Amino acid sequence: MSREVAEADENLLQRYLSSSRMIAEVDEYSVSMHHIHLPKLAEYGFIEWDLDHNLVVQGPCFDEIRPHLKLVAEHQD
């Protein structure tokens, strides 16, 4: 299910941030983090996100994804 959500979000991101609609000096990665990924992580309780102070900390459900994050970190190139 989460893979389907991520792929759907990526498709939406690509549709609305296509090269024909690019805005000068906008970092696409930052936009996707701010508008898609961080809100979803906060919604699921994996992080707590303080928009006013631009601060992200571990949420109450962070331990549920910790093994996955370790696995990803171990296999980075």
PyMOL Python script that loads the backbone (N, CA, C, O; Angstrom):
from pymol import cmd

cmd.read_pdbstr("""\
ATOM      1  N   MET A   1       0.814  -1.187   0.000  1.00  0.00           N
ATOM      2  CA  MET A   1       0.000   0.000   0.000  1.00  0.00           C
ATOM      3  C   MET A   1       0.863   1.260   0.000  1.00  0.00           C
ATOM      4  O   MET A   1       0.599   2.186  -0.766  1.00  0.00           O
ATOM      5  N   SER A   2       1.893   1.306   0.851  1.00  0.00           N
ATOM      6  CA  SER A   2       2.721   2.505   0.927  1.00  0.00           C
ATOM      7  C   SER A   2       3.459   2.750  -0.380  1.00  0.00           C
ATOM      8  O   SER A   2       3.664   3.901  -0.766  1.00  0.00           O
ATOM      9  N   ARG A   3       3.862   1.682  -1.069  1.00  0.00           N
ATOM     10  CA  ARG A   3       4.532   1.838  -2.361  1.00  0.00           C
ATOM     11  C   ARG A   3       3.566   2.466  -3.372  1.00  0.00           C
ATOM     12  O   ARG A   3       3.959   3.329  -4.158  1.00  0.00           O
ATOM     13  N   GLU A   4       2.306   2.031  -3.348  1.00  0.00           N
ATOM     14  CA  GLU A   4       1.308   2.593  -4.264  1.00  0.00           C
ATOM     15  C   GLU A   4       1.090   4.070  -3.982  1.00  0.00           C
ATOM     16  O   GLU A   4       0.962   4.870  -4.909  1.00  0.00           O
ATOM     17  N   VAL A   5       1.046   4.434  -2.706  1.00  0.00           N
ATOM     18  CA  VAL A   5       0.876   5.840  -2.324  1.00  0.00           C
ATOM     19  C   VAL A   5       2.076   6.652  -2.786  1.00  0.00           C
ATOM     20  O   VAL A   5       1.917   7.739  -3.341  1.00  0.00           O
ATOM     21  N   ALA A   6       3.276   6.129  -2.559  1.00  0.00           N
ATOM     22  CA  ALA A   6       4.489   6.845  -2.960  1.00  0.00           C
ATOM     23  C   ALA A   6       4.534   7.040  -4.467  1.00  0.00           C
ATOM     24  O   ALA A   6       4.880   8.120  -4.947  1.00  0.00           O
ATOM     25  N   GLU A   7       4.184   5.992  -5.216  1.00  0.00           N
ATOM     26  CA  GLU A   7       4.197   6.111  -6.671  1.00  0.00           C
ATOM     27  C   GLU A   7       3.140   7.094  -7.153  1.00  0.00           C
ATOM     28  O   GLU A   7       3.381   7.857  -8.089  1.00  0.00           O
ATOM     29  N   ALA A   8       1.982   7.082  -6.527  1.00  0.00           N
ATOM     30  CA  ALA A   8       0.927   8.033  -6.902  1.00  0.00           C
ATOM     31  C   ALA A   8       1.384   9.455  -6.621  1.00  0.00           C
ATOM     32  O   ALA A   8       1.171  10.352  -7.437  1.00  0.00           O
ATOM     33  N   ASP A   9       2.019   9.666  -5.457  1.00  0.00           N
ATOM     34  CA  ASP A   9       2.519  10.994  -5.116  1.00  0.00           C
ATOM     35  C   ASP A   9       3.593  11.436  -6.099  1.00  0.00           C
ATOM     36  O   ASP A   9       3.629  12.599  -6.501  1.00  0.00           O
ATOM     37  N   GLU A  10       4.463  10.520  -6.484  1.00  0.00           N
ATOM     38  CA  GLU A  10       5.524  10.856  -7.428  1.00  0.00           C
ATOM     39  C   GLU A  10       4.920  11.246  -8.779  1.00  0.00           C
ATOM     40  O   GLU A  10       5.390  12.175  -9.435  1.00  0.00           O
ATOM     41  N   ASN A  11       3.883  10.531  -9.182  1.00  0.00           N
ATOM     42  CA  ASN A  11       3.213  10.878 -10.441  1.00  0.00           C
ATOM     43  C   ASN A  11       2.580  12.260 -10.365  1.00  0.00           C
ATOM     44  O   ASN A  11       2.660  13.033 -11.320  1.00  0.00           O
ATOM     45  N   LEU A  12       1.956  12.574  -9.241  1.00  0.00           N
ATOM     46  CA  LEU A  12       1.382  13.905  -9.068  1.00  0.00           C
ATOM     47  C   LEU A  12       2.468  14.973  -9.087  1.00  0.00           C
ATOM     48  O   LEU A  12       2.312  16.021  -9.713  1.00  0.00           O
ATOM     49  N   LEU A  13       3.557  14.699  -8.403  1.00  0.00           N
ATOM     50  CA  LEU A  13       4.668  15.647  -8.366  1.00  0.00           C
ATOM     51  C   LEU A  13       5.183  15.906  -9.770  1.00  0.00           C
ATOM     52  O   LEU A  13       5.391  17.058 -10.151  1.00  0.00           O
ATOM     53  N   GLN A  14       5.393  14.846 -10.546  1.00  0.00           N
ATOM     54  CA  GLN A  14       5.903  15.003 -11.900  1.00  0.00           C
ATOM     55  C   GLN A  14       4.916  15.774 -12.777  1.00  0.00           C
ATOM     56  O   GLN A  14       5.319  16.583 -13.613  1.00  0.00           O
ATOM     57  N   ARG A  15       3.634  15.521 -12.583  1.00  0.00           N
ATOM     58  CA  ARG A  15       2.630  16.212 -13.400  1.00  0.00           C
ATOM     59  C   ARG A  15       2.623  17.716 -13.108  1.00  0.00           C
ATOM     60  O   ARG A  15       2.539  18.530 -14.027  1.00  0.00           O
ATOM     61  N   TYR A  16       2.711  18.078 -11.821  1.00  0.00           N
ATOM     62  CA  TYR A  16       2.604  19.483 -11.465  1.00  0.00           C
ATOM     63  C   TYR A  16       3.932  20.214 -11.455  1.00  0.00           C
ATOM     64  O   TYR A  16       3.962  21.444 -11.417  1.00  0.00           O
ATOM     65  N   LEU A  17       5.021  19.481 -11.487  1.00  0.00           N
ATOM     66  CA  LEU A  17       6.340  20.111 -11.538  1.00  0.00           C
ATOM     67  C   LEU A  17       7.085  19.695 -12.795  1.00  0.00           C
ATOM     68  O   LEU A  17       8.308  19.555 -12.779  1.00  0.00           O
ATOM     69  N   SER A  18       6.355  19.498 -13.876  1.00  0.00           N
ATOM     70  CA  SER A  18       7.006  19.098 -15.118  1.00  0.00           C
ATOM     71  C   SER A  18       7.913  20.212 -15.611  1.00  0.00           C
ATOM     72  O   SER A  18       7.772  21.363 -15.200  1.00  0.00           O
ATOM     73  N   SER A  19       8.847  19.869 -16.493  1.00  0.00           N
ATOM     74  CA  SER A  19       9.827  20.841 -16.959  1.00  0.00           C
ATOM     75  C   SER A  19       9.166  22.031 -17.651  1.00  0.00           C
ATOM     76  O   SER A  19       9.740  23.120 -17.682  1.00  0.00           O
ATOM     77  N   SER A  20       7.980  21.841 -18.201  1.00  0.00           N
ATOM     78  CA  SER A  20       7.306  22.950 -18.865  1.00  0.00           C
ATOM     79  C   SER A  20       6.750  23.960 -17.871  1.00  0.00           C
ATOM     80  O   SER A  20       6.377  25.070 -18.252  1.00  0.00           O
ATOM     81  N   ARG A  21       6.696  23.577 -16.595  1.00  0.00           N
ATOM     82  CA  ARG A  21       6.144  24.466 -15.580  1.00  0.00           C
ATOM     83  C   ARG A  21       7.170  24.830 -14.521  1.00  0.00           C
ATOM     84  O   ARG A  21       6.800  25.337 -13.461  1.00  0.00           O
ATOM     85  N   MET A  22       8.432  24.590 -14.776  1.00  0.00           N
ATOM     86  CA  MET A  22       9.456  24.858 -13.778  1.00  0.00           C
ATOM     87  C   MET A  22       9.517  26.338 -13.431  1.00  0.00           C
ATOM     88  O   MET A  22       9.365  27.207 -14.290  1.00  0.00           O
ATOM     89  N   ILE A  23       9.741  26.597 -12.170  1.00  0.00           N
ATOM     90  CA  ILE A  23       9.888  27.959 -11.674  1.00  0.00           C
ATOM     91  C   ILE A  23      11.370  28.162 -11.394  1.00  0.00           C
ATOM     92  O   ILE A  23      12.019  27.306 -10.791  1.00  0.00           O
ATOM     93  N   ALA A  24      11.890  29.272 -11.823  1.00  0.00           N
ATOM     94  CA  ALA A  24      13.315  29.544 -11.657  1.00  0.00           C
ATOM     95  C   ALA A  24      13.735  29.426 -10.194  1.00  0.00           C
ATOM     96  O   ALA A  24      13.049  29.915  -9.297  1.00  0.00           O
ATOM     97  N   GLU A  25      14.863  28.775  -9.971  1.00  0.00           N
ATOM     98  CA  GLU A  25      15.507  28.641  -8.672  1.00  0.00           C
ATOM     99  C   GLU A  25      14.672  27.893  -7.633  1.00  0.00           C
ATOM    100  O   GLU A  25      14.834  28.132  -6.436  1.00  0.00           O
ATOM    101  N   VAL A  26      13.792  27.000  -8.057  1.00  0.00           N
ATOM    102  CA  VAL A  26      13.028  26.169  -7.134  1.00  0.00           C
ATOM    103  C   VAL A  26      13.655  24.784  -7.114  1.00  0.00           C
ATOM    104  O   VAL A  26      13.848  24.169  -8.163  1.00  0.00           O
ATOM    105  N   ASP A  27      13.968  24.303  -5.944  1.00  0.00           N
ATOM    106  CA  ASP A  27      14.564  22.990  -5.772  1.00  0.00           C
ATOM    107  C   ASP A  27      13.437  21.963  -5.699  1.00  0.00           C
ATOM    108  O   ASP A  27      12.700  21.918  -4.713  1.00  0.00           O
ATOM    109  N   GLU A  28      13.301  21.142  -6.736  1.00  0.00           N
ATOM    110  CA  GLU A  28      12.217  20.163  -6.824  1.00  0.00           C
ATOM    111  C   GLU A  28      12.242  19.199  -5.635  1.00  0.00           C
ATOM    112  O   GLU A  28      11.185  18.819  -5.131  1.00  0.00           O
ATOM    113  N   TYR A  29      13.418  18.805  -5.185  1.00  0.00           N
ATOM    114  CA  TYR A  29      13.536  17.904  -4.039  1.00  0.00           C
ATOM    115  C   TYR A  29      12.938  18.550  -2.788  1.00  0.00           C
ATOM    116  O   TYR A  29      12.181  17.908  -2.060  1.00  0.00           O
ATOM    117  N   SER A  30      13.270  19.802  -2.541  1.00  0.00           N
ATOM    118  CA  SER A  30      12.753  20.498  -1.367  1.00  0.00           C
ATOM    119  C   SER A  30      11.242  20.653  -1.430  1.00  0.00           C
ATOM    120  O   SER A  30      10.550  20.517  -0.421  1.00  0.00           O
ATOM    121  N   VAL A  31      10.737  20.939  -2.619  1.00  0.00           N
ATOM    122  CA  VAL A  31       9.294  21.085  -2.794  1.00  0.00           C
ATOM    123  C   VAL A  31       8.595  19.766  -2.489  1.00  0.00           C
ATOM    124  O   VAL A  31       7.585  19.743  -1.786  1.00  0.00           O
ATOM    125  N   SER A  32       9.133  18.662  -3.020  1.00  0.00           N
ATOM    126  CA  SER A  32       8.496  17.372  -2.780  1.00  0.00           C
ATOM    127  C   SER A  32       8.578  16.983  -1.307  1.00  0.00           C
ATOM    128  O   SER A  32       7.626  16.409  -0.777  1.00  0.00           O
ATOM    129  N   MET A  33       9.676  17.277  -0.637  1.00  0.00           N
ATOM    130  CA  MET A  33       9.789  16.975   0.789  1.00  0.00           C
ATOM    131  C   MET A  33       8.760  17.770   1.583  1.00  0.00           C
ATOM    132  O   MET A  33       8.071  17.225   2.446  1.00  0.00           O
ATOM    133  N   HIS A  34       8.664  19.049   1.289  1.00  0.00           N
ATOM    134  CA  HIS A  34       7.791  19.948   2.050  1.00  0.00           C
ATOM    135  C   HIS A  34       6.313  19.660   1.823  1.00  0.00           C
ATOM    136  O   HIS A  34       5.518  19.721   2.761  1.00  0.00           O
ATOM    137  N   HIS A  35       5.946  19.352   0.605  1.00  0.00           N
ATOM    138  CA  HIS A  35       4.528  19.220   0.272  1.00  0.00           C
ATOM    139  C   HIS A  35       4.017  17.787   0.202  1.00  0.00           C
ATOM    140  O   HIS A  35       2.805  17.570   0.215  1.00  0.00           O
ATOM    141  N   ILE A  36       4.904  16.811   0.130  1.00  0.00           N
ATOM    142  CA  ILE A  36       4.448  15.427  -0.007  1.00  0.00           C
ATOM    143  C   ILE A  36       4.999  14.543   1.111  1.00  0.00           C
ATOM    144  O   ILE A  36       4.235  13.995   1.906  1.00  0.00           O
ATOM    145  N   HIS A  37       6.298  14.408   1.169  1.00  0.00           N
ATOM    146  CA  HIS A  37       6.900  13.399   2.036  1.00  0.00           C
ATOM    147  C   HIS A  37       6.812  13.735   3.525  1.00  0.00           C
ATOM    148  O   HIS A  37       6.379  12.892   4.311  1.00  0.00           O
ATOM    149  N   LEU A  38       7.204  14.924   3.927  1.00  0.00           N
ATOM    150  CA  LEU A  38       7.149  15.274   5.347  1.00  0.00           C
ATOM    151  C   LEU A  38       5.722  15.252   5.892  1.00  0.00           C
ATOM    152  O   LEU A  38       5.510  14.734   6.989  1.00  0.00           O
ATOM    153  N   PRO A  39       4.736  15.791   5.175  1.00  0.00           N
ATOM    154  CA  PRO A  39       3.363  15.696   5.704  1.00  0.00           C
ATOM    155  C   PRO A  39       2.896  14.250   5.896  1.00  0.00           C
ATOM    156  O   PRO A  39       2.217  13.946   6.877  1.00  0.00           O
ATOM    157  N   LYS A  40       3.249  13.365   4.977  1.00  0.00           N
ATOM    158  CA  LYS A  40       2.835  11.959   5.107  1.00  0.00           C
ATOM    159  C   LYS A  40       3.547  11.292   6.280  1.00  0.00           C
ATOM    160  O   LYS A  40       2.920  10.554   7.041  1.00  0.00           O
ATOM    161  N   LEU A  41       4.842  11.538   6.437  1.00  0.00           N
ATOM    162  CA  LEU A  41       5.575  10.968   7.566  1.00  0.00           C
ATOM    163  C   LEU A  41       5.000  11.459   8.894  1.00  0.00           C
ATOM    164  O   LEU A  41       4.912  10.698   9.858  1.00  0.00           O
ATOM    165  N   ALA A  42       4.614  12.725   8.938  1.00  0.00           N
ATOM    166  CA  ALA A  42       4.000  13.273  10.149  1.00  0.00           C
ATOM    167  C   ALA A  42       2.616  12.664  10.379  1.00  0.00           C
ATOM    168  O   ALA A  42       2.255  12.346  11.512  1.00  0.00           O
ATOM    169  N   GLU A  43       1.855  12.505   9.320  1.00  0.00           N
ATOM    170  CA  GLU A  43       0.514  11.919   9.418  1.00  0.00           C
ATOM    171  C   GLU A  43       0.567  10.510  10.010  1.00  0.00           C
ATOM    172  O   GLU A  43      -0.291  10.139  10.810  1.00  0.00           O
ATOM    173  N   TYR A  44       1.569   9.731   9.619  1.00  0.00           N
ATOM    174  CA  TYR A  44       1.706   8.362  10.107  1.00  0.00           C
ATOM    175  C   TYR A  44       2.392   8.291  11.471  1.00  0.00           C
ATOM    176  O   TYR A  44       2.500   7.208  12.046  1.00  0.00           O
ATOM    177  N   GLY A  45       2.858   9.424  11.998  1.00  0.00           N
ATOM    178  CA  GLY A  45       3.485   9.452  13.310  1.00  0.00           C
ATOM    179  C   GLY A  45       4.948   9.069  13.315  1.00  0.00           C
ATOM    180  O   GLY A  45       5.533   8.868  14.379  1.00  0.00           O
ATOM    181  N   PHE A  46       5.555   8.964  12.129  1.00  0.00           N
ATOM    182  CA  PHE A  46       6.973   8.617  12.062  1.00  0.00           C
ATOM    183  C   PHE A  46       7.855   9.800  12.455  1.00  0.00           C
ATOM    184  O   PHE A  46       8.957   9.621  12.973  1.00  0.00           O
ATOM    185  N   ILE A  47       7.360  10.999  12.203  1.00  0.00           N
ATOM    186  CA  ILE A  47       8.079  12.224  12.584  1.00  0.00           C
ATOM    187  C   ILE A  47       7.091  13.190  13.216  1.00  0.00           C
ATOM    188  O   ILE A  47       5.877  13.040  13.084  1.00  0.00           O
ATOM    189  N   GLU A  48       7.638  14.186  13.904  1.00  0.00           N
ATOM    190  CA  GLU A  48       6.875  15.346  14.338  1.00  0.00           C
ATOM    191  C   GLU A  48       7.501  16.527  13.617  1.00  0.00           C
ATOM    192  O   GLU A  48       8.718  16.708  13.643  1.00  0.00           O
ATOM    193  N   TRP A  49       6.664  17.329  12.974  1.00  0.00           N
ATOM    194  CA  TRP A  49       7.137  18.398  12.115  1.00  0.00           C
ATOM    195  C   TRP A  49       6.604  19.727  12.610  1.00  0.00           C
ATOM    196  O   TRP A  49       5.394  19.949  12.624  1.00  0.00           O
ATOM    197  N   ASP A  50       7.492  20.601  13.010  1.00  0.00           N
ATOM    198  CA  ASP A  50       7.136  21.944  13.471  1.00  0.00           C
ATOM    199  C   ASP A  50       7.375  22.902  12.303  1.00  0.00           C
ATOM    200  O   ASP A  50       8.503  23.325  12.051  1.00  0.00           O
ATOM    201  N   LEU A  51       6.306  23.229  11.607  1.00  0.00           N
ATOM    202  CA  LEU A  51       6.409  24.108  10.439  1.00  0.00           C
ATOM    203  C   LEU A  51       6.903  25.504  10.802  1.00  0.00           C
ATOM    204  O   LEU A  51       7.655  26.121  10.048  1.00  0.00           O
ATOM    205  N   ASP A  52       6.477  25.992  11.954  1.00  0.00           N
ATOM    206  CA  ASP A  52       6.860  27.353  12.351  1.00  0.00           C
ATOM    207  C   ASP A  52       8.363  27.497  12.539  1.00  0.00           C
ATOM    208  O   ASP A  52       8.933  28.541  12.223  1.00  0.00           O
ATOM    209  N   HIS A  53       9.007  26.453  13.054  1.00  0.00           N
ATOM    210  CA  HIS A  53      10.442  26.510  13.317  1.00  0.00           C
ATOM    211  C   HIS A  53      11.254  25.680  12.321  1.00  0.00           C
ATOM    212  O   HIS A  53      12.471  25.555  12.454  1.00  0.00           O
ATOM    213  N   ASN A  54      10.563  25.110  11.313  1.00  0.00           N
ATOM    214  CA  ASN A  54      11.226  24.286  10.293  1.00  0.00           C
ATOM    215  C   ASN A  54      12.065  23.192  10.956  1.00  0.00           C
ATOM    216  O   ASN A  54      13.248  23.028  10.654  1.00  0.00           O
ATOM    217  N   LEU A  55      11.421  22.441  11.874  1.00  0.00           N
ATOM    218  CA  LEU A  55      12.111  21.443  12.674  1.00  0.00           C
ATOM    219  C   LEU A  55      11.404  20.097  12.531  1.00  0.00           C
ATOM    220  O   LEU A  55      10.178  20.023  12.603  1.00  0.00           O
ATOM    221  N   VAL A  56      12.184  19.035  12.328  1.00  0.00           N
ATOM    222  CA  VAL A  56      11.658  17.677  12.230  1.00  0.00           C
ATOM    223  C   VAL A  56      12.378  16.818  13.262  1.00  0.00           C
ATOM    224  O   VAL A  56      13.607  16.815  13.330  1.00  0.00           O
ATOM    225  N   VAL A  57      11.597  16.082  14.072  1.00  0.00           N
ATOM    226  CA  VAL A  57      12.158  15.161  15.060  1.00  0.00           C
ATOM    227  C   VAL A  57      11.425  13.828  14.946  1.00  0.00           C
ATOM    228  O   VAL A  57      10.386  13.732  14.292  1.00  0.00           O
ATOM    229  N   GLN A  58      11.974  12.811  15.583  1.00  0.00           N
ATOM    230  CA  GLN A  58      11.347  11.493  15.567  1.00  0.00           C
ATOM    231  C   GLN A  58       9.966  11.568  16.213  1.00  0.00           C
ATOM    232  O   GLN A  58       9.768  12.230  17.233  1.00  0.00           O
ATOM    233  N   GLY A  59       9.020  10.872  15.591  1.00  0.00           N
ATOM    234  CA  GLY A  59       7.669  10.826  16.120  1.00  0.00           C
ATOM    235  C   GLY A  59       7.442   9.573  16.957  1.00  0.00           C
ATOM    236  O   GLY A  59       8.348   8.756  17.116  1.00  0.00           O
ATOM    237  N   PRO A  60       6.229   9.424  17.492  1.00  0.00           N
ATOM    238  CA  PRO A  60       5.935   8.292  18.370  1.00  0.00           C
ATOM    239  C   PRO A  60       5.992   6.935  17.672  1.00  0.00           C
ATOM    240  O   PRO A  60       6.159   5.917  18.344  1.00  0.00           O
ATOM    241  N   CYS A  61       5.860   6.889  16.365  1.00  0.00           N
ATOM    242  CA  CYS A  61       5.897   5.619  15.617  1.00  0.00           C
ATOM    243  C   CYS A  61       7.212   5.417  14.873  1.00  0.00           C
ATOM    244  O   CYS A  61       7.309   4.534  14.021  1.00  0.00           O
ATOM    245  N   PHE A  62       8.224   6.225  15.185  1.00  0.00           N
ATOM    246  CA  PHE A  62       9.489   6.161  14.462  1.00  0.00           C
ATOM    247  C   PHE A  62      10.130   4.776  14.517  1.00  0.00           C
ATOM    248  O   PHE A  62      10.716   4.322  13.534  1.00  0.00           O
ATOM    249  N   ASP A  63      10.020   4.100  15.670  1.00  0.00           N
ATOM    250  CA  ASP A  63      10.660   2.786  15.816  1.00  0.00           C
ATOM    251  C   ASP A  63      10.110   1.755  14.833  1.00  0.00           C
ATOM    252  O   ASP A  63      10.776   0.760  14.548  1.00  0.00           O
ATOM    253  N   GLU A  64       8.905   1.981  14.313  1.00  0.00           N
ATOM    254  CA  GLU A  64       8.340   1.064  13.325  1.00  0.00           C
ATOM    255  C   GLU A  64       9.124   1.088  12.011  1.00  0.00           C
ATOM    256  O   GLU A  64       9.192   0.073  11.317  1.00  0.00           O
ATOM    257  N   ILE A  65       9.712   2.229  11.664  1.00  0.00           N
ATOM    258  CA  ILE A  65      10.449   2.322  10.398  1.00  0.00           C
ATOM    259  C   ILE A  65      11.962   2.289  10.582  1.00  0.00           C
ATOM    260  O   ILE A  65      12.705   2.262   9.602  1.00  0.00           O
ATOM    261  N   ARG A  66      12.419   2.292  11.826  1.00  0.00           N
ATOM    262  CA  ARG A  66      13.864   2.293  12.101  1.00  0.00           C
ATOM    263  C   ARG A  66      14.594   1.156  11.375  1.00  0.00           C
ATOM    264  O   ARG A  66      15.630   1.417  10.764  1.00  0.00           O
ATOM    265  N   PRO A  67      14.103  -0.105  11.412  1.00  0.00           N
ATOM    266  CA  PRO A  67      14.820  -1.181  10.708  1.00  0.00           C
ATOM    267  C   PRO A  67      14.930  -0.930   9.203  1.00  0.00           C
ATOM    268  O   PRO A  67      15.941  -1.267   8.587  1.00  0.00           O
ATOM    269  N   HIS A  68      13.904  -0.346   8.625  1.00  0.00           N
ATOM    270  CA  HIS A  68      13.926  -0.054   7.189  1.00  0.00           C
ATOM    271  C   HIS A  68      14.956   1.033   6.874  1.00  0.00           C
ATOM    272  O   HIS A  68      15.673   0.949   5.877  1.00  0.00           O
ATOM    273  N   LEU A  69      15.021   2.038   7.720  1.00  0.00           N
ATOM    274  CA  LEU A  69      15.989   3.121   7.518  1.00  0.00           C
ATOM    275  C   LEU A  69      17.423   2.606   7.659  1.00  0.00           C
ATOM    276  O   LEU A  69      18.310   3.010   6.907  1.00  0.00           O
ATOM    277  N   LYS A  70      17.643   1.712   8.627  1.00  0.00           N
ATOM    278  CA  LYS A  70      18.976   1.125   8.795  1.00  0.00           C
ATOM    279  C   LYS A  70      19.359   0.328   7.559  1.00  0.00           C
ATOM    280  O   LYS A  70      20.496   0.407   7.093  1.00  0.00           O
ATOM    281  N   LEU A  71      18.414  -0.442   7.025  1.00  0.00           N
ATOM    282  CA  LEU A  71      18.673  -1.237   5.838  1.00  0.00           C
ATOM    283  C   LEU A  71      19.032  -0.333   4.650  1.00  0.00           C
ATOM    284  O   LEU A  71      19.972  -0.622   3.910  1.00  0.00           O
ATOM    285  N   VAL A  72      18.300   0.734   4.475  1.00  0.00           N
ATOM    286  CA  VAL A  72      18.583   1.671   3.385  1.00  0.00           C
ATOM    287  C   VAL A  72      19.975   2.292   3.583  1.00  0.00           C
ATOM    288  O   VAL A  72      20.757   2.387   2.637  1.00  0.00           O
ATOM    289  N   ALA A  73      20.268   2.703   4.794  1.00  0.00           N
ATOM    290  CA  ALA A  73      21.562   3.334   5.070  1.00  0.00           C
ATOM    291  C   ALA A  73      22.721   2.378   4.818  1.00  0.00           C
ATOM    292  O   ALA A  73      23.780   2.793   4.348  1.00  0.00           O
ATOM    293  N   GLU A  74      22.523   1.105   5.129  1.00  0.00           N
ATOM    294  CA  GLU A  74      23.583   0.115   4.930  1.00  0.00           C
ATOM    295  C   GLU A  74      23.842  -0.162   3.451  1.00  0.00           C
ATOM    296  O   GLU A  74      24.928  -0.615   3.089  1.00  0.00           O
ATOM    297  N   HIS A  75      22.866   0.104   2.600  1.00  0.00           N
ATOM    298  CA  HIS A  75      23.009  -0.206   1.185  1.00  0.00           C
ATOM    299  C   HIS A  75      23.126   1.029   0.287  1.00  0.00           C
ATOM    300  O   HIS A  75      22.904   0.956  -0.922  1.00  0.00           O
ATOM    301  N   GLN A  76      23.475   2.152   0.896  1.00  0.00           N
ATOM    302  CA  GLN A  76      23.706   3.355   0.080  1.00  0.00           C
ATOM    303  C   GLN A  76      25.009   3.221  -0.669  1.00  0.00           C
ATOM    304  O   GLN A  76      25.963   2.619  -0.176  1.00  0.00           O
ATOM    305  N   ASP A  77      25.049   3.778  -1.848  1.00  0.00           N
ATOM    306  CA  ASP A  77      26.296   3.749  -2.652  1.00  0.00           C
ATOM    307  C   ASP A  77      27.112   4.978  -2.413  1.00  0.00           C
ATOM    308  O   ASP A  77      28.185   5.130  -2.996  1.00  0.00           O
TER     309      ASP A  77
END
""", "prot")
cmd.dss("prot")
cmd.show_as("cartoon", "prot")
cmd.util.cbc("prot")
cmd.orient("prot")
